[in-house]
Amino acid sequence: MLQTENIYIFLIILPVVSFLYASVGHGGASGYLALMALFSFAPENMKPTALLLNLFVAGISFYYYYKEGFFNKKLFISFAMASIPLAFIGGMIEIDASIYKKILAVLLIFAILKMLNVFGKESQSIKELKLWQGLIVGGIIGFFSGLIGIGGGIILTPVILLLHWGKMKEAAAVSALFIWVNSASGLIGQLSTGVTLEKASFLLVAIALIGGVLGGYYGSKKINNQNLQYILALVLMIACAKLFFT
């Protein structure tokens, strides 16, 4: 994996991506997958590596948001009850590489819109989430999380904000733990089918954690990384185009 051309550029960009995602309560799998696609990583390495990175970065992000008192346990459980088993099932399924790339490209659009703050507005009027709504939304996102190798927070956060189920920081805290449990479940599902993690994956974890720790800390406070988010959105757009057309 580390024999990939221009790997040093990848290693420089990786902690920047983890910083920006952790700052908004995300693990960053969609960003890592986008980077890996740009640097032509083997598809069989992309999914488990992204989920492993998610476990550490989302875990750090959740810690900081939880520490600041933004976690809504009831909201999280409503989504996680169905997402965890379905992420496991999704992780067990192997799909054709070309189909995988197209689905990933579509999901990257959510990440791009999030980085451009299209979903950045929160409502002062919060609606109560019904259990059946949480089960349906969590289950669908969980399945695709395991299938593609993301944690699902990049989809869940916009849904929470658009449907007024929580405020921005609350959505970030819930999404961070949602990402962690789905990533763990999806990764276990993959490992159960014989997928293995390369040793190099753990080096990537160490590098991503640098950005993740800083992003989780500053994101849970008051910080505006808008210019960096625009740059990341551009990188994601390029990766999205590559996935669609190659």
N, C-alpha and C positions, 0 to 999 in steps of 0.2 A: 504493500500500500504506500509506503514512504518512498518507493522508487518512482512514483508518479512525477512526470515532468513539471518543473517549476514548483516543487513541493514547498520550498522555502517561502514563496509568496503566499501559498495557502496557509502556512503556519503563522504568518504575520497577520493575515486577515482574520483567522479563526478566533482569537481572543476579542477582537473588535466586535464580531458578530455575537459572541456569547455575552459581552458587556451590554449591548443594546437590547438583546432579547431578555436578559435577566432584569434589566432596569424596568421592564414592563410586565414582569412576572411570568416570563416564558422560558422554556428550556432551550429553545433555538434550533430544534431538529429541522424545521423547514429551511432555515438558513444554512445549517451544516450540509443538508442534502443538496441545496442549491450550489454551494461551493464545491462539493464533491462532484456534482454534475459538470460544473465549469472546468474542473481540473481532471475530468475523465477518469474518475475512480470506477472500479469494477462494480456493477450494480449489486452483486452478492455481498459486497463489503459495506455498501452504503447504509442499508437499513439497520443492521445490528449496531454499527458504529454510531449512527445518529441517536439511537435509543439509549445507548450507553452514556453518551455525552449528555443527553437529556436528564438522566438520573441525577447526575452530579450538579449540573447547572440549575435545573429546576428546584432541586433540593435546597441549594444555597439561597436561591431567590425566595422560596417559600419561608425559609427561616427568618429572613429579614422582614418580610411583610407580616408574618405571624407575630414577630416581636413588636411590631408597631401597632398591633391590635386590629388588623384589617381582615382577619380570616372569619368567614361566616360558615360555621360547621354544617348547619342545616342545608345551606345552598349546595355545599360540596357533596354531601351524602346523596342528595337527590340526583345528582349527575353520575356519581361514581358507582352507584349500586348496579347499573346496567353496563357502564363503560368498561369496568374491570374484566368481567368474563368475556365480553365481546372483543376487547383488545387482544385477549389471549387467543381467541378463535382467529381473529384477523392475522395475528402474528404467525399462526401455523400455516396460513395459505400462501403458496408461492404463485405469483402471477408472471405472465410474459413481460419481458423487459421493456418492450415498446409500450404496452398498456400501462405498466408501472410509471414510466416517464410522463405519459399524458395525464394520468391522475395526479401525479406530483405537481405537474405544471399548473393544473387547475387549483390545487390547494395553495400553491405559492401566491396565487392572486390574492387570497385572504391576507397572507403575510405582507404583501405589497401595500394593500389598502390600509392595513393596521399601521405600517410604518409611515404612511402618508397622512395618518390621523383622520381618515375617512370615518372611522368608528370611534373617534376620540371624544365625542360629546357624551356627557352623562346627564341623566334626568334627575331632577330634584324629587320627582314623584316615583317612588319605587313600588312595583307590583309584586305580590306574593307569588312565588313559583309553586305551581301545583305538582304533586308527586309524579303524576302520569306525564307531565310535560318534561320533567327532569329525566325520567326513565327513557323516554323516546329520544330526546336530544342527546343525552349522555351515551345511550346505546349506539346510535348512528355514528357519532363522533369517535367513540371508542373503537368500533369495528374498523373504520378507516385509519385510525391511529396505528393499530397493530398491522394492518395490511400494508401501509406505506412506510411506516417507521417514524412517525411523529407522535407527539404527546397529545395533540388535539387542542391545546390552549389557544393557538392562533385562530381557531374557529370558535371555540367556546367564549372567549372574551368578547368578540363582536356580538355574538348572540345574546349574552347577558346584558350588554349595553343597549342594543337595539330594542330588546323586549323589556327593558327597564326592570330587570330582576336584581340589579345591584349597581353600586357606584364604581368608579374607575379603579380605585385601590382595592376595593373588595373583590372586584372581578379578577384583578391581577393575583391576589392571594389565593382565591379559589382555583384559578387556572393553573397556578404553579403546582399545587398539590395534585390537581387533576392530571397534569402532565406527568408528574412523578409516578403515580399509580398506574397510569396507562402504559407508560414506557416500561415499567417493571413487568407488567402483565404481558405486553407485546413481546418483550425480549425473552421472557420465559417460554412463551409460545414458540418463538423461533428456535431457541436452544433445544426445545423438546423434539424438534424435527431434524436435528443433527447440524444445525447452523453453528459455526464456531466463531469466536472473536479472536482477531489477530492481536498479538502482543503490542503492536504499534498503536492499537486503539487506545491503550491506557496512557501512552505518551500524549495523544491528542486530548485526553481527559485532563491531564495536568496543565496543558497549555490553555484549554478552554476555561478551566477553573479560575485562572488569573482574571479574565474578563468577567466571569460569572460572579465572583466575590465582589468585585468593585461595582458591577451593574446592579446586583441585588441590594447592596448597601445604599448607593446613591438613588436608585429608583424608588426605594421605600421612603426616602426623604423627599426633598424638593429639588428636582433637577430637570433641565430642559436640554435634551440632546437632539433637537430638531434637525440641525444641519447634518449630523452623522446619520440620523434616520433616513434622510433623503438620499444620502450616498448609498446606504444599505438597500433602500428601495430600488435604486438603479441597478445594483448588483443582482438583486432578485429578479428584476425584469429581464436582464440579459440571460440569466440562467433559465428563466421561464421560456424565453424564446428558443434557447438551445434545446430544451426538452421537447418543445412542441415540434420543432422542425428537423431534428436529427434522430 
